[in-house]
Amino acid sequence: MSISFQVVSRSNLIRLRPTTVSLLNSHANRCNKTSSCSTIRSFSQESQDENLIYTGPFAALSLRLKRLSITSAAISIFGVPVLMTFGSNLPISGQIAVGGTAILAATGSTAALSFCFSPYIHKLEWIPVRQCTPKDAEGKVIETTDADETKCQKMLLKATTRNFFAMPVETVFDPDTDCLHNPKSYRPFCNFIAKDKPFFIHPQIVLDDELRIKLLGKEKGDLNQDVEKDDGKKKDPDDEFL
C-alpha cells in the first residue's frame, strides 16, 4: 500500500506541474499587463501635466461654494413645501408666501453665484491639433519626422469652467483669432471673451507673456500699473501724517 501511495503521489505531482507552470505564466502576464497599464497611465498623466499652463487659485473654493449652494437650494425646493403642508398652522396664502420667499431666496442666491463664477476658468490647457497630413502624388501618406509633425501642429487652448450644476464645461478656442480683449460685460468676473463666451483669468498668474497679450492684451508694464493703482486706492490719507 505504501508503494502504491508513493507512485500515485508522484504521478499527481507530475500532473500538477503543467498546471503550476500555466498559473505562473498567467500571473506573469497579469503583472506585465498591470505594469504596462500603469506605465501608460503615468505617461498620459505626465503629458496632461505638461500641457496644463494655468490653474485658478480660487477654483476649489468656488466649486465648494457652488456645491453647497446647489445642495441648499435643492433642500429648500423639496423640503419647504413639505414643512409648510404638514408642519404649519398658517393659512394657505401664508404658506405660499413664506414657502415662496424661502425657495426664492435659496434659488436666487444659487443663480447669482452661478452668474458670477461661471466665467471663472479653473484650468487652462494646450491642445495640439494636426493641421495637415502630407501626401504624395498618388495620395499616400508620407512618413514625417518629429520636426515635420511639429510644423503640422497648431496649439489650441482648452478652458475648463463650471456650469450652474457645478459640472465641468470645456471650451476649445484659438487664442490668435477667437479672443476679444476688454469686453463690456455685466459679469463681475470677465476680462476676455472667446467664442462668444465670457471668461475670467488672473493675469498675474499667466507666466507666458505672449499668451497673456493674446488673451488680455496686457503686458507686464500694464500689470504693474494696475497693481500700483490698486495700492494707491487702498492708501489711507491719514497715513501721510504718520
C-alpha positions in Angstrom: 0.0 0.0 0.0 2.8 2.4 0.8 4.5 1.8 -2.6 1.2 2.5 -4.5 0.7 5.6 -2.4 4.1 6.9 -3.4 3.6 6.1 -7.0 0.2 7.9 -7.0 1.7 10.9 -5.2 4.5 11.2 -7.8 2.1 10.9 -10.7 -0.1 13.5 -9.1 2.9 15.8 -8.8 3.8 15.2 -12.4 0.3 16.0 -13.5 0.3 19.2 -11.4 3.5 20.5 -12.8 1.9 21.9 -16.1 -0.9 23.4 -14.2 1.6 25.2 -11.8 3.6 26.4 -14.8 0.4 27.7 -16.5 -0.6 29.5 -13.3 2.8 31.2 -13.0 2.6 32.2 -16.7 -0.8 33.7 -16.3 0.3 35.6 -13.2 3.3 36.9 -15.0 1.1 38.0 -17.9 -1.2 39.8 -15.5 1.8 41.6 -13.9 3.1 42.6 -17.3 -0.4 44.0 -18.3 -0.7 45.8 -14.9 2.8 47.3 -15.3 2.1 48.3 -18.9 -1.3 49.9 -17.9 0.4 51.8 -15.0 3.1 53.0 -17.4 0.5 54.2 -19.9 -1.4 56.0 -17.2 1.7 57.6 -15.8 2.7 58.7 -19.3 -0.7 60.2 -20.0 -0.7 61.9 -16.6 2.7 63.4 -17.4 1.5 64.6 -20.8 -1.5 66.2 -19.2 0.7 68.0 -16.6 2.9 69.3 -19.4 0.0 70.8 -21.3 -1.5 72.3 -18.2 -0.4 76.0 -18.1 -2.9 77.6 -15.6 -4.9 76.7 -12.6 -7.3 79.1 -11.0 -6.3 79.9 -7.3 -10.0 80.1 -6.3 -11.1 77.1 -8.3 -11.6 74.8 -5.3 -13.2 77.5 -3.2 -15.7 78.4 -5.9 -16.5 74.8 -6.6 -17.3 74.1 -2.9 -19.5 77.2 -2.8 -21.4 76.1 -5.8 -22.0 72.6 -4.5 -23.1 74.0 -1.1 -25.4 76.5 -2.7 -27.0 73.8 -5.0 -27.5 71.5 -2.1 -29.2 74.2 0.0 -31.4 75.1 -3.0 -32.4 71.5 -3.6 -33.2 71.0 0.1 -35.3 74.2 0.2 -37.2 73.3 -3.0 -38.2 69.9 -1.8 -38.3 70.4 2.0 -40.1 73.8 2.4 -43.4 72.6 0.7 -43.4 69.5 2.9 -42.9 71.6 6.1 -45.5 74.1 5.1 -48.0 71.4 4.3 -47.6 69.1 7.4 -45.9 71.2 10.0 -47.6 74.6 9.8 -50.9 76.0 11.0 -50.8 79.0 8.7 -53.5 79.5 6.1 -52.8 78.6 2.5 -52.0 82.1 1.5 -49.5 82.4 4.3 -47.9 79.1 3.5 -47.5 80.1 -0.1 -45.9 83.5 0.9 -43.5 82.0 3.4 -42.5 79.0 1.3 -42.2 81.0 -1.9 -39.9 83.5 -0.1 -37.7 80.8 1.3 -37.4 79.0 -2.1 -36.8 82.2 -4.0 -34.0 83.2 -1.6 -32.3 79.8 -1.9 -32.6 79.5 -5.7 -31.8 83.2 -6.2 -28.5 83.0 -4.3 -27.6 79.9 -6.3 -28.4 81.7 -9.6 -26.4 84.8 -8.5 -23.4 82.6 -7.6 -23.5 80.8 -10.9 -23.8 84.1 -12.8 -20.7 85.5 -11.1 -18.5 82.4 -11.1 -19.5 80.6 -14.4 -16.8 82.6 -16.4 -14.1 81.7 -13.9 -11.5 79.4 -15.5 -10.5 76.5 -13.4 -7.9 75.0 -15.8 -6.3 76.2 -19.0 -4.5 73.6 -21.2 -2.7 73.4 -24.5 -4.2 71.0 -27.1 -2.1 70.2 -30.1 -4.2 69.8 -33.3 -2.9 68.4 -36.5 -3.4 70.8 -39.4 -2.1 68.9 -42.3 -1.3 65.3 -43.5 1.5 65.3 -46.1 0.7 63.0 -49.1 2.5 62.2 -52.3 1.2 62.4 -55.9 -0.6 59.1 -55.5 -2.4 60.2 -52.4 -0.4 58.0 -50.0 0.6 59.4 -46.6 4.2 60.4 -46.4 6.1 59.4 -43.3 7.2 62.5 -41.4 9.8 63.3 -38.7 9.2 64.9 -35.4 10.2 68.3 -36.8 7.6 67.9 -39.6 5.0 66.9 -37.1 5.7 70.0 -35.0 5.2 72.2 -38.1 1.9 70.5 -39.0 0.5 71.0 -35.4 -1.4 74.0 -34.2 -1.8 74.7 -30.5 -5.3 75.5 -29.2 -6.4 76.3 -25.7 -9.0 74.3 -23.7 -10.6 76.3 -20.8 -12.4 74.4 -18.1 -15.2 76.2 -16.3 -18.2 75.1 -14.2 -21.9 75.5 -15.1 -25.0 76.1 -12.9 -24.9 72.5 -11.6 -21.1 72.6 -10.9 -20.4 70.3 -13.9 -17.2 70.9 -15.9 -17.6 72.7 -19.2 -14.7 72.6 -21.7 -14.3 75.2 -24.4 -11.6 74.9 -27.0 -10.6 78.1 -28.8 -7.8 79.6 -30.8 -6.0 82.4 -28.8 -4.9 84.1 -32.1 -8.4 84.6 -33.6 -11.1 83.8 -31.1 -10.3 86.2 -28.2 -11.8 89.6 -27.6 -10.0 92.0 -25.2 -11.6 94.4 -22.8 -15.2 93.2 -23.2 -18.2 95.2 -21.9 -20.0 92.7 -19.7 -22.2 93.0 -16.6 -20.4 90.0 -15.0 -18.0 90.8 -12.2 -15.6 88.1 -13.3 -14.9 88.7 -17.0 -11.8 90.0 -18.7 -11.9 88.4 -22.1 -14.4 86.6 -24.4 -13.7 83.6 -26.6 -16.2 82.1 -28.9 -18.9 84.5 -27.6 -18.4 83.1 -24.0 -17.2 85.3 -21.1 -14.1 84.1 -19.2 -12.0 85.3 -16.3 -8.4 84.6 -15.7 -5.8 86.0 -13.3 -3.3 87.9 -15.5 -0.6 87.8 -12.8 -0.5 84.0 -12.8 -0.1 83.7 -16.6 3.7 83.5 -16.9 3.8 83.4 -20.7 3.9 87.0 -21.8 2.9 86.2 -25.4 -0.2 84.2 -24.3 -1.2 86.9 -21.8 -1.1 89.5 -24.6 -3.2 87.3 -26.8 -5.8 86.7 -24.1 -6.0 90.0 -22.4 -3.9 92.4 -24.4 -1.8 93.3 -21.4 2.0 93.3 -20.9 4.0 93.3 -17.7 4.1 97.1 -17.6 0.3 97.3 -17.8 0.0 94.8 -14.9 2.4 96.8 -12.8 0.4 99.9 -13.4 -2.8 98.2 -12.4 -1.2 96.9 -9.2 0.1 100.5 -8.4 -3.4 101.9 -9.0 -4.9 99.3 -6.6 -2.3 100.1 -4.0 -3.0 103.8 -4.4 -6.7 103.3 -3.9 -6.1 101.3 -0.7 -3.9 104.0 0.9 -5.4 105.9 3.8 -4.8 109.7 3.6 -4.3 109.7 7.4 -1.1 107.7 6.9 0.6 110.6 5.3 0.8 112.4 8.7 2.5 109.5 10.3 
